[in-house]
Amino acid sequence: MEINIIQNFSYNIRRIILERSYQAHVGHIGSALSVADIIASLYADVLNIDSPDDPSRDRFVLSKGHAALALYAALCLKGWISREILETYGQDNTLLGVHPERDLPGVDFGTGSLGMGMSYATGAALAAQLQKSERRVFVLVSDAECNEGIVWEAAMFASHHKLSNMYMIIDLNSQQALGYTKDVLDLTPLDQKWQAFGWDVHKIDGHNCGEIISVIKDCRNNKKQPHAIIANTKFGKGVSYMENQIKWHYWPMSAVEFHQAMQEIEQ
Amino acid sequence: MRNAFIQSLLKIASQDGRVMLITGDLGYLVVEEFMEKFPDRFLNAGVAEQNLLGLATGLAEAGFIPFVYSITPFITLRPFEFIRNGPVYHNLPVRIVGIGQGVEYGMNGLSHYALEDIGVLRTQPGLTIIAPADDAQAKNAIEQTYHHPGPIYFRLSKEKTTIPELLGNFTLGEAQQIGNGRDFVIVSTGAITTEAVKAAQTLSDWGINGTILVVASLAPAPEKNIVNVLAGVNHVFTLEAHYITGGVGSLVAEIIAENGLPVRLTRFGFTHLLNKTVGSAASICAENGLSGDKLAARIQKVLQNA
């Protein structure tokens, strides 16, 4: 697919994130913007999903469930949820909460408790292998999510069983709810940790859609290891006053901030 | 009951290719036959119970029926949140198999005892909970329910147990009755029912005749059976290899209160933290007043003072 189409998909994800979080007066904006280009690359190009209930579809697990708004935007842009449904984000009786609910079309696993999605993805990848299916499993985790022990339980399992149909993308934005990861619980050297756990490790720019797509293509040649794609990202990417700012983990936007943000992502 | 479990599992696995067994590195001399017959559907996922439940969720979403196996507290308490957010939340056919009811791992100490698993898991909507009283009932329960669409927790005894009066009967949502005396009722769950049977025999020798209601299907609970058996009875006793909070004693209390039944309740089970000494399961049960003879004496005393 042409790169400008994917970049346009990214732009639309960012636009929807800002519009919906502003309307709903809900936070987690920075985390969603951080993964917008990854989600765009997956949904506009990488994932083989004819329909969200096709058993042979690729699976996608948003293990960092608090970036759900980026996923909802993609599901809407794919046409699997309507604009009207999207507009219920953050309202009473909605299926579009702060974290993805399984009953929403396109959500394979409900998440929200960090680390669990990695474990679900491992089971999903094993299932595909047992069923001799070509389908792949993609799981998007946050860097701070690697604080969770379950991530490493699943990591050991996936590498022991050579789940090469499993692609984990780490959103390495270097910050978490209350601080920078280097100050809270230092993850470095993250690439070496994953290598030591037996994964096929790649370090990329998580805002370069072309690089995201090509690295996933290259991974196909390695049939012996699960793939860890460590994507360097900027928290709040695209909105200057949010970038790398801890406050924007939870903070909602004012009217002035919203209009400035919308102008900035246009550029 | 471990042997009954594996025999049942072999049977259903030979009929249905979706059935898998995943162990958390436990089951020596239990799982081998399954491993040999169905190598593609057997997995030792290592000592990682949280991942066991997460894996099983992923497998079940793709159409498998995974049985995840370990010692009860390891497969229920350690991964509780995974049970909640995985198979329960997604309503998937994961089978959680816990070995050990109460203090059956006697010498191994509190870490291995199952004392609050029913209480914890009974809070989960849609989670079926089955605690068989003997091997034949376990076999029946596993085979009858294996294609149930939602998740099931099997609380299995480590020991071989036979209660001939039960005839291996099991029906989801129903209880099984032993005897029909009206002097007292014991509502019992699990293999400790053998002690209820002994106590009832002793009491019968003393001219006091009661009924034992065996609740293997803790969720869905056999509410109608419990209400019916309590009609016209002044005092009901509950018996479980579990803390008295949260298990069958609490279940009966809820049913009595919600139905406004005029009946007194005494709960037999573990009432305090078991962190002082260890020993055989029989010695710990006797020490806590849960052996057949002690139960008979306790019941007689309560009835005398009524």
Contacts between the chains, C-beta under 8 A, distances in Angstrom:
chain1	res1	chain2	res2	distance
A	55	B	62	7.5
A	55	B	63	7.4
A	102	B	89	6.9
A	102	B	90	5.5
A	108	B	61	6.7
A	109	B	57	7.2
A	109	B	58	7.6
A	109	B	61	6.9
A	109	B	90	6.9
A	110	B	85	7.2
A	110	B	89	5.8
A	110	B	90	6.7
A	111	B	85	8.0
A	112	B	85	7.5
A	113	B	81	6.2
A	113	B	85	5.5
A	116	B	54	5.8
A	116	B	81	7.7
A	116	B	82	6.3
A	116	B	85	5.8
A	116	B	86	7.1
A	118	B	54	7.4
A	119	B	50	6.9
A	119	B	51	5.1
A	119	B	53	7.5
A	119	B	54	2.3
A	119	B	55	6.2
A	119	B	57	7.4
A	119	B	58	7.2
A	119	B	82	7.1
A	120	B	54	5.4
A	120	B	57	5.1
A	120	B	58	4.5
A	120	B	61	7.5
A	120	B	86	7.0
A	121	B	58	6.4
A	122	B	51	7.1
A	122	B	54	6.8
A	122	B	55	5.6
A	122	B	58	6.2
A	123	B	54	6.3
A	123	B	55	3.8
A	123	B	56	6.3
A	123	B	57	5.9
A	123	B	58	2.1
A	123	B	59	4.5
A	123	B	60	7.8
A	123	B	61	7.5
A	123	B	62	7.8
A	124	B	58	3.9
A	124	B	59	7.6
A	124	B	61	6.3
A	124	B	62	6.2
A	125	B	58	7.4
A	126	B	55	6.7
A	126	B	58	7.0
A	126	B	59	6.4
A	127	B	58	6.1
A	127	B	59	4.8
A	127	B	61	7.4
A	127	B	62	3.4
A	127	B	63	7.4
A	127	B	64	6.1
A	128	B	62	6.9
A	130	B	40	6.7
A	130	B	41	7.9
A	130	B	59	7.9
A	130	B	64	7.5
A	131	B	62	6.6
A	131	B	63	7.6
A	137	B	58	8.0
A	149	B	50	7.5
A	150	B	50	5.0
A	150	B	51	6.3
A	150	B	54	6.7
A	150	B	82	8.0
A	153	B	46	7.9
A	153	B	48	4.1
A	153	B	50	6.1
A	153	B	51	3.9
A	154	B	51	5.4
A	154	B	54	6.6
A	154	B	55	7.9
A	156	B	46	7.0
A	156	B	48	7.4
A	157	B	45	6.2
A	157	B	46	7.0
A	157	B	48	7.0
A	157	B	51	5.8
A	157	B	55	6.9
A	160	B	46	7.9
